């Protein structure tokens, strides 16, 4: 699936760690981004734009224009290399043996796949998790775990353990992967704080879906386009074949201060992530905490 906006925290972190931006760097968003000497407008989802935006606001309000600019400043090489560290474009190794490695695009991949050079416009689309970039739900969870664990990575697994002949249980040990190097831990903290604001802030996209939870979570909503809308045209779901309508996306984790559960939701052709995928994630987290921490719901929630 195109990962769309759930990848914005990762792109933001990559830019911070690479020194391509700072937490206070601001972009004026009129509702579009344009390259020099290029007639094409790369549209923001909010037609009138978000005004002056810094990185936190860009994550919280999912400002496309900010990430178009960020991707242009970084370039595909830095983006692709850093996202590969989180496992995008590779198998996680989960013990299902049927997973896809999806695609983390790069110059070399495009040359091998299409025998074409990489264009700046390709990079702009990748900056918001679109274009040639695809992921699997397990990759999204795997990457989010690495983010909240400050670069620590392990192979996800279904098997918890096995029973010996005498009845004793032997747990399946975790298999750790090479951790992601950290340039500045503060960069990781501010990105996690932005994901907190997505759920708990006054303008966060998931604030309604997670209103009044007895636990505190963080996350990122997204809406993935499945085809390119022509220049000057608008996307109207009711006029589009259902199989081409936007996917609703969400990644999240809880509790925010000491995560126990990570959730990735992809709802095919369901529309906006805030209204569709985030409520589904909330139901999944509620079910988890009702099972393992029922005292949180003592008031009958």
Helices and strands as residue ranges (DSSP letters): G 4-7, H 8-18, E 27-29, E 32-33, E 42-43, E 51-53, H 55-60, H 64-74, H 76-85, H 107-114, H 120-126, H 137-148, E 153-154, E 161-163, E 169-171, E 176-177, H 185-200, E 217-224, G 237-239, G 242-244, E 247-254, E 261-267, I 273-277, H 278-292, G 294-297
